[in-house]
Amino acid sequence: MTTPDTSGAAGGGTRTPQVSYRQARSLAEAVFEVGGLSVFYGDHEAVRDVNMSIGDRQITAMIGPSGCGKSTVLRCFNRMNDLVPTARVHGKIHYHNEDLYGREVDPIEVRRRIGMVFQKPNPFPKSIYDNIAYGPRVGGFKGNVDDLVEETLTHAALWEEVKDKLKTSALALSGGQQQRLCIARTIAVKPEVILMDEPCSSLDPIATAKIEDLMEKLAEEFTIIVVTHNMQQAARVSHRTAFFTADVDDKGERHGRLVEYDETARIFSNPSDRRTEDYISGRFG
Ligand SMILES: Nc1ncnc2c1ncn2[C@@H]1O[C@H](COP(=O)(O)OP(=O)(O)OP(=O)(O)O)[C@@H](O)[C@H]1O
């Protein structure tokens, strides 16, 4: 095979990727086990038969062309699809060996333990301080809120930039700062997993690099699953990569499926499926 171009540019060439791959630990400690997962919107089966395990404190990237169901699968991990009236989830998602969709499971608690960061930074229209303090307060936090705010903003590599303007509106921050604030807001309630849906797609390269550095640091403590269109980013930050694509049936309907899931270094240097190779080398998608 040719050496892949991970730039994602159409018609990509054969240069060596300018990235260093993260070493993936064994998946012995799986946080999620996904089996036979299909998601329907009404009658449309948007994603079909996904099987994968997500490793503890690893960064798992989900890549693939538009509409292949990456965000749909991501939203299954914290039951966000429950909020879409037409969505139905079939199959198994076990979180620490417990059925995430079991009758006794409280979706609100699920979303506290499995937080989410969205494509577009969406801070509350409140002060920087209150963006962090809000979730813990609502959750009954009894400790020192000032300390929690400082600790959380430090953790999210934002403290130095905002410590003198904590009472300023979060909306006055730059896009990259807002996104780091949203990450800080997510970790303030002490989740175990952070889901990120194209967290850098609205950011410039410098702000993107800061988020990627932050992800690397956060992965020491949190399990991260990130959807990204940026293959360089997947190659740089993730331990494992899942490549999705969509098949078109005889009625012209598209059904997303997981084609290949492996250590990131392998996906980008020696994928086992031709479709993965074509995608990462820019021949389609
Ligand atoms: N709320 C919804 N209602 C109905 N159909 C939906 C909904 N969300 C997604 N879909 C459909 O499900 C399929 C998968 O969409 P999804 O957004 O998960 O793909 P994606 O790979 O994340 O795409 P992109 O990379 O463009 O964000 C598409 O056909 C899309 O139109």
Ligand as a Chemical Component Dictionary entry (heavy atoms), coordinates in Angstrom:
data_LIG
# 
_chem_comp.id                   LIG 
_chem_comp.type                 NON-POLYMER 
_chem_comp.pdbx_formal_charge   0 
_chem_comp.three_letter_code    LIG 
# 
loop_
_chem_comp_atom.comp_id 
_chem_comp_atom.atom_id 
_chem_comp_atom.alt_atom_id 
_chem_comp_atom.type_symbol 
_chem_comp_atom.charge 
_chem_comp_atom.model_Cartn_x 
_chem_comp_atom.model_Cartn_y 
_chem_comp_atom.model_Cartn_z 
_chem_comp_atom.pdbx_ordinal 
LIG N1  N1  N 0 -32.148 14.060 14.673 1  
LIG C1  C1  C 0 -32.148 13.360 13.524 2  
LIG N2  N2  N 0 -33.300 13.039 12.921 3  
LIG C2  C2  C 0 -33.329 12.321 11.771 4  
LIG N3  N3  N 0 -32.226 11.878 11.131 5  
LIG C3  C3  C 0 -31.037 12.168 11.704 6  
LIG C4  C4  C 0 -30.923 12.919 12.913 7  
LIG N4  N4  N 0 -29.620 13.046 13.224 8  
LIG C5  C5  C 0 -28.935 12.403 12.253 9  
LIG N5  N5  N 0 -29.774 11.879 11.334 10 
LIG C6  C6  C 0 -29.403 11.105 10.145 11 
LIG O1  O1  O 0 -28.588 10.034 10.539 12 
LIG C7  C7  C 0 -27.531 9.833  9.615  13 
LIG C8  C8  C 0 -26.210 9.941  10.351 14 
LIG O2  O2  O 0 -26.054 11.290 10.792 15 
LIG P1  P1  P 0 -24.877 11.714 11.778 16 
LIG O3  O3  O 0 -25.030 13.168 12.036 17 
LIG O4  O4  O 0 -24.828 10.792 12.926 18 
LIG O5  O5  O 0 -23.599 11.433 10.852 19 
LIG P2  P2  P 0 -22.123 11.999 10.996 20 
LIG O6  O6  O 0 -21.232 10.927 10.458 21 
LIG O7  O7  O 0 -21.866 12.463 12.371 22 
LIG O8  O8  O 0 -22.168 13.228 9.982  23 
LIG P3  P3  P 0 -21.323 14.592 9.965  24 
LIG O9  O9  O 0 -19.899 14.155 9.858  25 
LIG O10 O10 O 0 -21.820 15.292 8.751  26 
LIG O11 O11 O 0 -21.633 15.314 11.243 27 
LIG C9  C9  C 0 -27.714 10.869 8.521  28 
LIG O12 O12 O 0 -28.434 10.251 7.478  29 
LIG C10 C10 C 0 -28.552 11.936 9.188  30 
LIG O13 O13 O 0 -29.364 12.615 8.279  31 
# 
loop_
_chem_comp_bond.comp_id 
_chem_comp_bond.atom_id_1 
_chem_comp_bond.atom_id_2 
_chem_comp_bond.value_order 
_chem_comp_bond.pdbx_ordinal 
LIG N1  C1  SING 1  
LIG C1  N2  SING 2  
LIG C1  C4  DOUB 3  
LIG N2  C2  DOUB 4  
LIG C2  N3  SING 5  
LIG N3  C3  DOUB 6  
LIG C3  C4  SING 7  
LIG C3  N5  SING 8  
LIG C4  N4  SING 9  
LIG N4  C5  DOUB 10 
LIG C5  N5  SING 11 
LIG N5  C6  SING 12 
LIG C6  O1  SING 13 
LIG C6  C10 SING 14 
LIG O1  C7  SING 15 
LIG C7  C8  SING 16 
LIG C7  C9  SING 17 
LIG C8  O2  SING 18 
LIG O2  P1  SING 19 
LIG P1  O3  DOUB 20 
LIG P1  O4  SING 21 
LIG P1  O5  SING 22 
LIG O5  P2  SING 23 
LIG P2  O6  DOUB 24 
LIG P2  O7  SING 25 
LIG P2  O8  SING 26 
LIG O8  P3  SING 27 
LIG P3  O9  DOUB 28 
LIG P3  O10 SING 29 
LIG P3  O11 SING 30 
LIG C9  O12 SING 31 
LIG C9  C10 SING 32 
LIG C10 O13 SING 33 
# 
